[in-house]
């Protein structure tokens, strides 16, 4: 009966093509997620491609969201197994390379259906190129541009089902970045991140070959898309452009295509889509224009975006490193390598290098100066270390020693020289503008220094620079050759330029193809960059001393708490000043980590750039000159003037980045400072009037007593004057005439308006009552005890910080 009901339903669908789509749309509202996926799997299995063709665009959009971001879809970026285990598992199974969705893709692929994708949603450089009727160099767009018919709304790409599905999947990372996302979502655990990893492992396998697509017809074959003609030259950005219409006509498909292309068309298509959607947001011309900080950036990558790109980079290294070594025997050499092996050989330099370099340059120049840059940093370091993803394992030794970079990677380093040198200079410039007291910033410096300090790496980079600087006199015919990169982004099966065997020419070709013929190269081991490294080393020394001063200040504050600290009565509040520091919240453990990271980073920098101990000692001495006589507080760089201290540009930089700061204190009349939350406002006003009356009546008498040179004079000065006001003013910029005010000897009773003082006195009276001591007797004991304390303090520590009682 169930089979008969299904056949009847199928007949209804065939009679009414839109009924299936309407039913599925209704199910999205009325049925739970797992049930909807199960029904979709049934529909995909039982209905013919003609019916599935009508629902495919809607289904793709309902999964990945709309291109304008208004429809979220399944929100794979926020779907995690920890929070939604059922939906997470169902979604991954449904979208798996061997799951129902890919079966639908291959089912439609067999019928050679095409689906329109709007050009307006492509990355900026590609969209601009097509709209200017210039075909982009990437073969992904060749033979696909559809001109609008009369009344049409715009240009479209005619994509096969596999391309259409992967376009939507890749671009959803960009179009859905503004969708709501909770604070505790880890991008690396999301369903989207897992699917990217799964697709990379399936279509770019490190072991074996790409699995054949499942065929809906037993014994049938799924055809690949129309092969691309290898004879058509590609247009590069910045060079002369060919008319799009002419290119479109000239690029007609070849009937007798090479069968070898059928093996890896999905691998090449997947990689090209990922690179185009995630990296190709800046052309070479746009990159060179954006060197100016005044140019507004057109695209802002997110931290999640960068993490996905890092996953791609790591997998491509593993994919490329899985290339089988070339056989040594001549007979073996005659055997032609498989298309997948050849694809592994060129995958990084041909498809990724240029776009990734421009993407990283943009991030280094425009990413905010905060800890989120760590994602960009790790992606960059992953690309710089392909040996980490090599199949061979390092030898097991008793001691854990830094692994030397093998010589076989010298070619990779030379052909990616700017990735190492120019981006390192960009990192130095960023770091000199950050607060290295922050543990997260210190960790980033440590990570970069540790990577570049790997044995043999600095020597290889230096060798690459020497090859680039080699004069053009060795091979005369070079002068007539144009420095150009291979056709980056072109089809794998397109024609290749002649093999370049000269290492120096390879390095020059790499540099000039990315930066132009007029590029002025800045040597990583030259004088200018070395001076930047010395500035960074000096900044590290300053940050270490700042962290030490914060640690010492925190320890002093903790040790100065007394019994009354239970009532939050701290010494800083007793003298009416605030000495708090935002960096105090870092904590002792974090400060210790900061010091460890910076110490190791400085050690690595010395190894890389061969800095001597004499240079380090000189920098340490320069850092020490900014310390005061206590060896702790560091003032920002400033100059003395008649109006007080004036910050220099260096001092402003130090304050903005939290490297140094003034000890900000209240410098006016302490009797007139604002009423604090721990004070009784009525008592403050009454005690001020009483103090003012006493000071006015006995002013001359107090002046005479304080002017005496005997013990009585010292005792009076200890209680009635504040001789260290000028010392306090030294640590803060002062307004004009601020340092010239002198209020003279006077009585201050404001301390009696503090709730903490009042509570402390009440406790003393309460404890005294246990010993049958009355209020009068207790008051006498308190006054007598304080008198003895004051006599001792006056006798031994006249220069000690005064108390205004």
DOFINU-886449 format. One record per residue (C-alpha): residue number from 1; residue in three letters; x negated, y negated, z. Coordinates in steps of 0.02 Angstrom, whole numbers, plus 50000, padded with zeros to 5 digits. Layout:
NUM  ALA  X  Y  Z
...
//
This chain:
1  UNK  50000  50000  50000
2  UNK  49858  49881  50044
3  UNK  49775  49913  49876
4  UNK  49940  49881  49785
5  UNK  49964  49718  49883
6  UNK  49789  49660  49835
7  UNK  49823  49699  49651
8  UNK  49987  49603  49659
9  UNK  49898  49454  49739
10  UNK  49763  49460  49607
11  UNK  49897  49454  49473
12  UNK  49973  49301  49554
13  UNK  49802  49217  49558
14  UNK  49773  49253  49375
15  UNK  49938  49174  49331
16  UNK  49907  49021  49442
17  UNK  49721  48976  49442
18  UNK  49738  48836  49570
19  UNK  49831  48948  49694
20  UNK  49670  49031  49756
21  UNK  49587  48863  49790
22  UNK  49742  48796  49878
23  UNK  49753  48953  49986
24  UNK  49570  48941  50038
25  UNK  49588  48757  50079
26  UNK  49738  48797  50190
27  UNK  49638  48935  50276
28  UNK  49505  48807  50323
29  UNK  49634  48721  50433
30  UNK  49732  48869  50500
31  UNK  49605  49010  50524
32  UNK  49453  49026  50638
33  UNK  49279  49016  50562
34  UNK  49237  49201  50569
35  UNK  49403  49250  50489
36  UNK  49379  49124  50349
37  UNK  49207  49194  50308
38  UNK  49277  49371  50307
39  UNK  49416  49320  50188
40  UNK  49292  49231  50075
41  UNK  49185  49387  50069
42  UNK  49337  49487  50014
43  UNK  49382  49359  49881
44  UNK  49203  49358  49813
45  UNK  49200  49548  49803
46  UNK  49370  49573  49721
47  UNK  49402  49425  49607
48  UNK  49328  49401  49433
49  UNK  49201  49266  49393
50  UNK  49331  49167  49296
51  UNK  49433  49137  49455
52  UNK  49280  49112  49566
53  UNK  49214  48981  49446
54  UNK  49355  48863  49497
55  UNK  49322  48875  49684
56  UNK  49131  48872  49680
57  UNK  49103  48681  49685
58  UNK  49231  48662  49825
59  UNK  49154  48806  49923
60  UNK  48977  48735  49909
61  UNK  49037  48564  49967
62  UNK  49137  48637  50111
63  UNK  48979  48726  50172
64  UNK  48845  48592  50149
65  UNK  48952  48436  50155
66  UNK  48986  48304  50024
67  UNK  48848  48207  49939
68  UNK  48908  48042  50013
69  UNK  48905  48115  50189
70  UNK  49091  48093  50222
71  UNK  49120  48282  50233
72  UNK  49008  48368  50360
73  UNK  49044  48547  50307
74  UNK  48981  48683  50421
75  UNK  48854  48563  50498
76  UNK  48714  48691  50489
77  UNK  48589  48566  50562
78  UNK  48682  48569  50729
79  UNK  48733  48752  50728
80  UNK  48627  48850  50853
81  UNK  48635  49025  50921
82  UNK  48618  48966  51100
83  UNK  48775  48859  51096
84  UNK  48883  48945  50961
85  UNK  48818  49123  50945
86  UNK  48967  49192  50845
87  UNK  48977  49053  50715
88  UNK  48786  49050  50704
89  UNK  48776  49235  50665
90  UNK  48922  49233  50542
91  UNK  48852  49082  50448
92  UNK  48678  49158  50430
93  UNK  48749  49323  50369
94  UNK  48863  49236  50243
95  UNK  48722  49127  50172
96  UNK  48585  49259  50178
97  UNK  48493  49292  50013
98  UNK  48581  49460  50006
99  UNK  48744  49393  50080
100  UNK  48914  49356  50001
101  UNK  48872  49178  49948
102  UNK  48720  49228  49847
103  UNK  48820  49371  49771
104  UNK  48943  49239  49712
105  UNK  48800  49137  49640
106  UNK  48731  49284  49542
107  UNK  48905  49334  49486
108  UNK  48933  49162  49410
109  UNK  48754  49159  49344
110  UNK  48792  49311  49237
111  UNK  48929  49213  49148
112  UNK  48814  49061  49120
113  UNK  48932  48934  49197
114  UNK  48871  48754  49221
115  UNK  48915  48628  49357
116  UNK  48892  48441  49357
117  UNK  48781  48358  49487
118  UNK  48784  48166  49490
119  UNK  48618  48085  49447
120  UNK  48660  47943  49568
121  UNK  48626  48058  49717
122  UNK  48453  48112  49659
123  UNK  48297  48040  49744
124  UNK  48259  47859  49700
125  UNK  48116  47881  49574
126  UNK  48206  48020  49480
127  UNK  48370  47924  49473
128  UNK  48282  47766  49413
129  UNK  48186  47862  49279
130  UNK  48340  47948  49208
131  UNK  48442  47787  49211
132  UNK  48302  47704  49112
133  UNK  48318  47848  48986
134  UNK  48148  47920  49029
135  UNK  48146  48105  49069
136  UNK  48054  48143  49234
137  UNK  47898  48250  49222
138  UNK  47973  48388  49328
139  UNK  48043  48523  49214
140  UNK  48186  48549  49335
141  UNK  48278  48407  49246
142  UNK  48234  48454  49067
143  UNK  48378  48497  48952
144  UNK  48505  48462  49090
145  UNK  48548  48277  49077
146  UNK  48727  48252  49018
147  UNK  48769  48082  48945
148  UNK  48938  48013  49000
149  UNK  49078  48031  48877
150  UNK  49192  47886  48835
151  UNK  49267  47831  48999
152  UNK  49142  47932  49100
153  UNK  49081  47869  49267
154  UNK  48896  47908  49253
155  UNK  48755  48026  49210
156  UNK  48761  48206  49272
157  UNK  48647  48356  49275
158  UNK  48720  48517  49205
159  UNK  48657  48649  49328
160  UNK  48674  48836  49331
161  UNK  48753  48911  49490
162  UNK  48587  48950  49575
163  UNK  48521  48774  49544
164  UNK  48685  48695  49598
165  UNK  48688  48793  49760
166  UNK  48507  48754  49802
167  UNK  48527  48569  49756
168  UNK  48667  48552  49882
169  UNK  48575  48654  50014
170  UNK  48415  48551  50000
171  UNK  48497  48380  49987
172  UNK  48611  48411  50137
173  UNK  48458  48380  50246
174  UNK  48456  48202  50176
175  UNK  48640  48161  50150
176  UNK  48697  48229  50318
177  UNK  48562  48145  50424
178  UNK  48688  48020  50495
179  UNK  48812  48153  50549
180  UNK  48844  48168  50737
181  UNK  48712  48271  50826
182  UNK  48698  48309  51010
183  UNK  48547  48260  51112
184  UNK  48494  48437  51157
185  UNK  48487  48509  50982
186  UNK  48318  48580  50934
187  UNK  48297  48564  50744
188  UNK  48183  48716  50735
189  UNK  48320  48827  50809
190  UNK  48461  48768  50697
191  UNK  48544  48876  50567
192  UNK  48482  48761  50430
193  UNK  48300  48780  50484
194  UNK  48318  48969  50493
195  UNK  48397  48975  50320
196  UNK  48254  48872  50246
197  UNK  48131  48996  50320
198  UNK  48234  49143  50256
199  UNK  48246  49075  50078
200  UNK  48060  49038  50073
201  UNK  48016  49213  50130
202  UNK  48135  49291  50004
203  UNK  48095  49189  49849
204  UNK  47912  49151  49888
205  UNK  47857  49316  49966
206  UNK  47685  49336  50041
207  UNK  47695  49524  50018
208  UNK  47764  49618  49868
209  UNK  47868  49535  49733
210  UNK  48030  49437  49730
211  UNK  48178  49551  49760
212  UNK  48289  49569  49607
213  UNK  48460  49487  49622
214  UNK  48603  49606  49663
215  UNK  48706  49642  49507
216  UNK  48894  49641  49516
217  UNK  48900  49765  49372
218  UNK  48812  49930  49402
219  UNK  48666  49942  49284
220  UNK  48694  49764  49224
221  UNK  48565  49627  49229
222  UNK  48580  49448  49287
223  UNK  48505  49335  49155
224  UNK  48390  49194  49201
225  UNK  48431  49019  49144
226  UNK  48378  48964  48972
227  UNK  48188  48966  48973
228  UNK  48091  48805  48956
229  UNK  47984  48769  48806
230  UNK  47801  48763  48854
231  UNK  47749  48661  48703
232  UNK  47833  48499  48756
233  UNK  47716  48375  48843
234  UNK  47779  48295  49002
235  UNK  47785  48109  49041
236  UNK  47694  48052  49199
237  UNK  47741  47902  49302
238  UNK  47634  47752  49262
239  UNK  47599  47811  49084
240  UNK  47688  47781  48920
241  UNK  47866  47848  48919
242  UNK  47957  47940  48783
243  UNK  48139  47905  48748
244  UNK  48254  48020  48844
245  UNK  48360  48055  48691
246  UNK  48208  48101  48588
247  UNK  48140  48211  48728
248  UNK  48311  48290  48749
249  UNK  48319  48335  48563
250  UNK  48139  48393  48556
251  UNK  48159  48503  48707
252  UNK  48275  48632  48632
253  UNK  48259  48806  48710
254  UNK  48161  48940  48623
255  UNK  48257  49093  48573
256  UNK  48110  49212  48592
257  UNK  48061  49166  48770
258  UNK  47921  49251  48861
259  UNK  47997  49392  48965
260  UNK  47871  49359  49103
261  UNK  47965  49200  49146
262  UNK  48115  49304  49202
263  UNK  48018  49369  49353
264  UNK  47990  49207  49446
265  UNK  48121  49083  49381
266  UNK  48209  49083  49550
267  UNK  48045  49056  49644
268  UNK  47995  48909  49534
269  UNK  48169  48833  49538
270  UNK  48184  48846  49727
271  UNK  48014  48766  49755
272  UNK  48045  48625  49632
273  UNK  48213  48585  49711
274  UNK  48141  48581  49887
275  UNK  47994  48472  49835
276  UNK  48102  48353  49733
277  UNK  48239  48333  49864
278  UNK  48125  48321  50016
279  UNK  47966  48237  49953
280  UNK  47997  48145  49791
281  UNK  48070  47985  49866
282  UNK  47923  47876  49817
283  UNK  47843  47863  49645
284  UNK  47662  47814  49619
285  UNK  47713  47638  49568
286  UNK  47829  47621  49717
287  UNK  47693  47685  49834
288  UNK  47568  47557  49771
289  UNK  47697  47417  49789
290  UNK  47737  47473  49966
291  UNK  47558  47446  50023
292  UNK  47620  47272  50071
293  UNK  47702  47273  50243
294  UNK  47831  47147  50179
295  UNK  47910  47271  50057
296  UNK  48070  47346  50126
297  UNK  48067  47535  50122
298  UNK  48206  47619  50025
299  UNK  48206  47786  50116
300  UNK  48172  47827  50298
301  UNK  48135  48010  50336
302  UNK  48192  48080  50502
303  UNK  48096  48188  50625
304  UNK  48202  48338  50575
305  UNK  48162  48306  50392
306  UNK  47976  48307  50430
307  UNK  47990  48469  50530
308  UNK  48072  48555  50381
309  UNK  47936  48491  50264
310  UNK  47806  48559  50385
311  UNK  47890  48729  50376
312  UNK  47878  48719  50186
313  UNK  47694  48671  50192
314  UNK  47650  48813  50311
315  UNK  47741  48941  50205
316  UNK  47661  48880  50044
317  UNK  47489  48900  50122
318  UNK  47533  49077  50173
319  UNK  47608  49110  50000
320  UNK  47455  49041  49910
321  UNK  47334  49133  50025
322  UNK  47419  49299  49988
323  UNK  47343  49291  49814
324  UNK  47247  49449  49778
325  UNK  47059  49419  49758
326  UNK  46996  49423  49580
327  UNK  46916  49590  49534
328  UNK  46730  49591  49498
329  UNK  46726  49724  49362
330  UNK  46745  49665  49180
331  UNK  46873  49801  49144
332  UNK  46983  49740  49285
333  UNK  46966  49561  49223
334  UNK  47044  49607  49060
335  UNK  47206  49651  49148
336  UNK  47325  49504  49146
337  UNK  47384  49447  49317
338  UNK  47570  49448  49353
339  UNK  47668  49285  49339
340  UNK  47693  49284  49528
341  UNK  47506  49296  49558
342  UNK  47473  49154  49436
343  UNK  47610  49054  49519
344  UNK  47524  49074  49688
345  UNK  47364  49007  49613
346  UNK  47437  48839  49561
347  UNK  47583  48816  49679
348  UNK  47503  48685  49794
349  UNK  47398  48578  49675
350  UNK  47530  48577  49539
351  UNK  47694  48561  49630
352  UNK  47659  48489  49803
353  UNK  47497  48391  49818
354  UNK  47541  48224  49738
355  UNK  47716  48205  49812
356  UNK  47661  48260  49984
357  UNK  47516  48136  49984
358  UNK  47630  47990  49942
359  UNK  47758  48050  50070
360  UNK  47624  48057  50206
361  UNK  47554  47887  50157
362  UNK  47726  47813  50179
363  UNK  47750  47895  50349
364  UNK  47580  47837  50411
365  UNK  47617  47659  50359
366  UNK  47800  47643  50410
367  UNK  47837  47767  50551
368  UNK  47872  47684  50720
369  UNK  47726  47676  50842
370  UNK  47801  47802  50962
371  UNK  47784  47984  51010
372  UNK  47901  48043  50871
373  UNK  47753  48023  50752
374  UNK  47691  48190  50822
375  UNK  47802  48280  50694
376  UNK  47717  48189  50549
377  UNK  47547  48220  50626
378  UNK  47572  48408  50643
379  UNK  47637  48420  50465
380  UNK  47481  48330  50403
381  UNK  47365  48441  50508
382  UNK  47454  48597  50444
383  UNK  47417  48547  50265
384  UNK  47234  48510  50307
385  UNK  47205  48685  50377
386  UNK  47254  48816  50248
387  UNK  47130  48936  50329
388  UNK  47248  48950  50478
389  UNK  47372  49040  50365
390  UNK  47247  49156  50280
391  UNK  47282  49343  50298
392  UNK  47109  49385  50366
393  UNK  47093  49385  50555
394  UNK  46946  49305  50648
395  UNK  46827  49428  50729
396  UNK  46864  49468  50910
397  UNK  46728  49402  51025
398  UNK  46709  49395  51212
399  UNK  46693  49205  51210
400  UNK  46826  49092  51135
401  UNK  46724  48983  51017
402  UNK  46784  48859  50886
403  UNK  46804  48951  50722
404  UNK  46694  48884  50584
405  UNK  46781  48835  50423
406  UNK  46727  48961  50288
407  UNK  46635  48895  50137
408  UNK  46767  48961  50018
409  UNK  46881  48817  50071
410  UNK  46758  48686  50007
411  UNK  46850  48677  49840
412  UNK  47017  48646  49926
413  UNK  46943  48507  50034
414  UNK  46861  48424  49884
415  UNK  47021  48431  49780
416  UNK  47119  48358  49926
417  UNK  46987  48233  49982
418  UNK  47108  48087  50008
419  UNK  47217  48196  50120
420  UNK  47069  48209  50238
421  UNK  46985  48039  50222
422  UNK  47112  47905  50181
423  UNK  47245  47976  50294
424  UNK  47117  47990  50434
425  UNK  47082  47804  50414
426  UNK  47269  47773  50417
427  UNK  47281  47871  50579
428  UNK  47139  47768  50655
429  UNK  47230  47607  50613
430  UNK  47390  47672  50692
431  UNK  47301  47732  50848
432  UNK  47215  47565  50878
433  UNK  47390  47490  50897
434  UNK  47459  47618  51020
435  UNK  47453  47638  51208
436  UNK  47332  47780  51241
437  UNK  47379  47784  51426
438  UNK  47536  47874  51370
439  UNK  47503  48062  51378
440  UNK  47596  48092  51213
441  UNK  47490  47966  51120
442  UNK  47331  48033  51200
443  UNK  47381  48209  51146
444  UNK  47396  48153  50964
445  UNK  47220  48080  50966
446  UNK  47157  48241  51045
447  UNK  47243  48349  50912
448  UNK  47169  48254  50765
449  UNK  46996  48246  50842
450  UNK  47000  48432  50880
451  UNK  47049  48478  50702
452  UNK  46916  48370  50620
453  UNK  46785  48431  50743
454  UNK  46799  48611  50681
455  UNK  46625  48674  50636
456  UNK  46576  48644  50455
457  UNK  46731  48538  50414
458  UNK  46647  48367  50429
459  UNK  46503  48428  50321
460  UNK  46624  48487  50186
461  UNK  46715  48319  50187
462  UNK  46548  48229  50176
463  UNK  46500  48340  50028
464  UNK  46663  48295  49942
465  UNK  46629  48109  49967
466  UNK  46455  48131  49893
467  UNK  46529  48217  49740
468  UNK  46652  48073  49718
469  UNK  46514  47943  49732
470  UNK  46402  48037  49612
471  UNK  46359  47920  49465
472  UNK  46435  47954  49295
473  UNK  46266  47980  49210
474  UNK  46248  48167  49222
475  UNK  46369  48215  49082
476  UNK  46378  48077  48950
477  UNK  46539  48137  48869
478  UNK  46631  48108  49032
479  UNK  46638  47923  48996
480  UNK  46763  47956  48858
481  UNK  46877  48062  48966
482  UNK  47023  47991  49062
483  UNK  47037  48039  49244
484  UNK  47204  48124  49255
485  UNK  47283  48255  49364
486  UNK  47361  48412  49292
487  UNK  47543  48400  49248
488  UNK  47603  48399  49429
489  UNK  47779  48462  49445
490  UNK  47791  48533  49269
491  UNK  47851  48706  49232
492  UNK  47732  48843  49283
493  UNK  47737  48916  49109
494  UNK  47702  48752  49020
495  UNK  47535  48722  48935
496  UNK  47384  48687  49046
497  UNK  47245  48563  49012
498  UNK  47071  48634  48984
499  UNK  46988  48708  49137
500  UNK  46878  48583  49229
501  UNK  46723  48665  49299
502  UNK  46629  48512  49357
503  UNK  46659  48489  49545
504  UNK  46620  48303  49540
505  UNK  46745  48274  49401
506  UNK  46878  48371  49497
507  UNK  46857  48258  49648
508  UNK  46861  48100  49542
509  UNK  47013  48165  49448
510  UNK  47103  48195  49613
511  UNK  47064  48023  49684
512  UNK  47099  47920  49529
513  UNK  47258  48014  49485
514  UNK  47332  47970  49656
515  UNK  47261  47796  49682
516  UNK  47226  47729  49507
517  UNK  47068  47686  49412
518  UNK  47037  47525  49511
519  UNK  47042  47609  49681
520  UNK  46906  47554  49801
521  UNK  46863  47709  49901
522  UNK  46826  47686  50086
523  UNK  46702  47818  50145
524  UNK  46755  47914  50298
525  UNK  46575  47921  50357
526  UNK  46535  47744  50300
527  UNK  46498  47593  50407
528  UNK  46673  47519  50403
529  UNK  46761  47677  50462
530  UNK  46624  47710  50588
531  UNK  46659  47540  50665
532  UNK  46843  47587  50678
533  UNK  46793  47747  50767
534  UNK  46686  47645  50888
535  UNK  46835  47532  50922
536  UNK  46941  47687  50956
537  UNK  46808  47755  51073
538  UNK  46808  47589  51166
539  UNK  46998  47594  51175
540  UNK  46988  47771  51245
541  UNK  46869  47711  51381
542  UNK  46987  47568  51424
543  UNK  47136  47685  51429
544  UNK  47043  47804  51545
545  UNK  47003  47662  51664
546  UNK  47182  47598  51656
547  UNK  47247  47771  51697
548  UNK  47123  47780  51842
549  UNK  47179  47612  51909
550  UNK  47362  47668  51900
551  UNK  47317  47828  51991
552  UNK  47220  47732  52125
553  UNK  47361  47606  52145
554  UNK  47489  47745  52165
555  UNK  47379  47830  52296
556  UNK  47355  47667  52391
557  UNK  47540  47630  52389
558  UNK  47580  47804  52452
559  UNK  47451  47793  52593
560  UNK  47509  47621  52647
561  UNK  47685  47680  52685
562  UNK  47716  47679  52871
563  UNK  47850  47744  52985
564  UNK  47963  47606  52921
565  UNK  47950  47671  52742
566  UNK  48093  47784  52790
567  UNK  48197  47628  52776
568  UNK  48117  47581  52607
569  UNK  48017  47443  52690
570  UNK  47860  47434  52584
571  UNK  47710  47318  52600
572  UNK  47748  47235  52433
573  UNK  47916  47179  52501
574  UNK  47841  47114  52664
575  UNK  47735  46982  52577
576  UNK  47872  46936  52453
577  UNK  47784  47000  52296
578  UNK  47819  47132  52165
579  UNK  47672  47236  52106
580  UNK  47770  47370  52014
581  UNK  47707  47438  51848
582  UNK  47808  47530  51717
583  UNK  47665  47653  51697
584  UNK  47683  47703  51879
585  UNK  47826  47815  51822
586  UNK  47707  47924  51722
587  UNK  47658  48026  51874
588  UNK  47494  48095  51937
589  UNK  47502  48254  51832
590  UNK  47530  48158  51671
591  UNK  47389  48038  51712
592  UNK  47275  48187  51738
593  UNK  47328  48259  51569
594  UNK  47296  48090  51487
595  UNK  47121  48085  51556
596  UNK  47086  48264  51498
597  UNK  47152  48231  51322
598  UNK  47054  48070  51304
599  UNK  46894  48144  51373
600  UNK  46900  48290  51251
601  UNK  46950  48175  51106
602  UNK  46800  48064  51141
603  UNK  46687  48216  51145
604  UNK  46755  48277  50977
605  UNK  46736  48105  50897
606  UNK  46554  48103  50953
607  UNK  46529  48271  50869
608  UNK  46612  48218  50705
609  UNK  46527  48049  50686
610  UNK  46365  48089  50779
611  UNK  46389  47952  50910
612  UNK  46243  47940  51031
613  UNK  46251  47930  51221
614  UNK  46174  47756  51213
615  UNK  46321  47693  51110
616  UNK  46445  47771  51231
617  UNK  46357  47696  51383
618  UNK  46359  47526  51300
619  UNK  46546  47540  51270
620  UNK  46574  47595  51450
621  UNK  46480  47442  51510
622  UNK  46587  47329  51401
623  UNK  46742  47408  51473
624  UNK  46675  47385  51649
625  UNK  46648  47198  51631
626  UNK  46835  47171  51631
627  UNK  46855  47246  51805
628  UNK  46866  47135  51956
629  UNK  46758  47149  52111
630  UNK  46862  47294  52176
631  UNK  46828  47392  52017
632  UNK  47012  47428  51989
633  UNK  47119  47289  51918
634  UNK  47086  47241  51739
635  UNK  47144  47072  51679
636  UNK  47194  47043  51498
637  UNK  47063  46949  51399
638  UNK  47091  46762  51434
639  UNK  47001  46597  51455
640  UNK  47006  46470  51596
641  UNK  47085  46300  51564
642  UNK  47150  46155  51663
643  UNK  47324  46231  51646
644  UNK  47269  46400  51713
645  UNK  47229  46559  51616
646  UNK  47266  46565  51429
647  UNK  47279  46731  51337
648  UNK  47166  46762  51187
649  UNK  47230  46864  51037
650  UNK  47143  47016  51112
651  UNK  47229  46983  51279
652  UNK  47399  46975  51195
653  UNK  47364  47140  51107
654  UNK  47313  47218  51273
655  UNK  47473  47161  51359
656  UNK  47588  47211  51215
657  UNK  47518  47388  51218
658  UNK  47515  47400  51408
659  UNK  47326  47420  51416
660  UNK  47304  47279  51542
661  UNK  47419  47164  51636
662  UNK  47421  47023  51761
663  UNK  47466  47055  51941
664  UNK  47626  46953  51933
665  UNK  47670  46876  52101
666  UNK  47783  46738  52162
667  UNK  47673  46582  52169
668  UNK  47792  46448  52231
669  UNK  47841  46406  52408
670  UNK  47872  46575  52490
671  UNK  48008  46496  52597
672  UNK  48107  46449  52441
673  UNK  48093  46611  52343
674  UNK  48260  46693  52298
675  UNK  48353  46786  52435
676  UNK  48317  46974  52419
677  UNK  48442  47114  52428
678  UNK  48365  47174  52592
679  UNK  48388  47004  52675
680  UNK  48538  46925  52763
681  UNK  48579  46766  52667
682  UNK  48651  46676  52819
683  UNK  48500  46715  52927
684  UNK  48380  46662  52788
685  UNK  48461  46490  52779
686  UNK  48472  46467  52968
687  UNK  48292  46522  52997
688  UNK  48232  46408  52856
689  UNK  48313  46259  52940
690  UNK  48237  46307  53107
691  UNK  48065  46333  53029
692  UNK  48076  46167  52936
693  UNK  48123  46075  53096
694  UNK  47978  46152  53193
695  UNK  47854  46119  53051
696  UNK  47910  45938  53036
697  UNK  47896  45907  53223
698  UNK  47731  45996  53256
699  UNK  47642  45972  53089
700  UNK  47503  45862  53157
701  UNK  47476  45975  53307
702  UNK  47460  46130  53195
703  UNK  47338  46040  53079
704  UNK  47229  45996  53228
705  UNK  47231  46174  53297
706  UNK  47190  46252  53128
707  UNK  47044  46134  53100
708  UNK  46954  46197  53255
709  UNK  46804  46312  53227
710  UNK  46824  46415  53386
711  UNK  46926  46571  53418
712  UNK  47087  46471  53443
713  UNK  47065  46392  53271
714  UNK  47040  46561  53188
715  UNK  47191  46630  53281
716  UNK  47300  46486  53222
717  UNK  47237  46496  53044
718  UNK  47275  46683  53041
719  UNK  47459  46649  53080
720  UNK  47493  46476  53008
721  UNK  47399  46468  52842
722  UNK  47381  46567  52679
723  UNK  47201  46540  52622
724  UNK  47207  46677  52490
725  UNK  47344  46600  52385
726  UNK  47214  46548  52256
727  UNK  47150  46728  52251
728  UNK  47325  46788  52209
729  UNK  47349  46653  52079
730  UNK  47192  46713  51989
731  UNK  47284  46868  51931
732  UNK  47428  46775  51847
733  UNK  47436  46634  51722
734  UNK  47481  46475  51817
735  UNK  47577  46323  51764
736  UNK  47497  46154  51772
737  UNK  47474  46090  51950
738  UNK  47529  46261  52013
739  UNK  47359  46294  52093
740  UNK  47346  46122  52170
741  UNK  47495  46139  52287
742  UNK  47446  46158  52470
743  UNK  47583  46172  52598
744  UNK  47464  46170  52748
745  UNK  47489  46259  52915
746  UNK  47669  46301  52953
747  UNK  47784  46420  53042
748  UNK  47884  46548  52942
749  UNK  48026  46645  53026
750  UNK  48102  46718  52868
751  UNK  48040  46893  52909
752  UNK  48171  46900  53047
753  UNK  48310  46892  52915
754  UNK  48260  47060  52841
755  UNK  48380  47202  52876
756  UNK  48232  47317  52894
757  UNK  48153  47208  53027
758  UNK  48317  47196  53120
759  UNK  48345  47384  53112
760  UNK  48167  47415  53171
761  UNK  48192  47299  53321
762  UNK  48357  47381  53365
763  UNK  48274  47552  53361
764  UNK  48136  47490  53476
765  UNK  48265  47420  53598
766  UNK  48363  47583  53589
767  UNK  48208  47689  53623
768  UNK  48159  47571  53767
769  UNK  48330  47596  53846
770  UNK  48289  47782  53865
771  UNK  48149  47730  53981
772  UNK  48263  47610  54077
773  UNK  48179  47456  54002
774  UNK  48297  47309  53977
775  UNK  48304  47191  53829
776  UNK  48198  47058  53916
777  UNK  48064  47183  53965
778  UNK  48063  47262  53792
779  UNK  48044  47090  53711
780  UNK  47898  47051  53825
781  UNK  47813  47216  53783
782  UNK  47836  47186  53595
783  UNK  47765  47009  53605
784  UNK  47619  47064  53715
785  UNK  47578  47211  53601
786  UNK  47579  47101  53448
787  UNK  47472  46970  53536
788  UNK  47339  47102  53571
789  UNK  47349  47163  53391
790  UNK  47333  46985  53324
791  UNK  47183  46947  53437
792  UNK  47092  47102  53375
793  UNK  47133  47065  53192
794  UNK  47080  46884  53210
795  UNK  46916  46930  53293
796  UNK  46863  47062  53167
797  UNK  46953  47019  53005
798  UNK  46975  46833  52986
799  UNK  46961  46850  52798
800  UNK  47096  46983  52792
801  UNK  47255  46944  52699
802  UNK  47360  46828  52811
803  UNK  47532  46858  52878
804  UNK  47653  46712  52882
805  UNK  47743  46731  53046
//
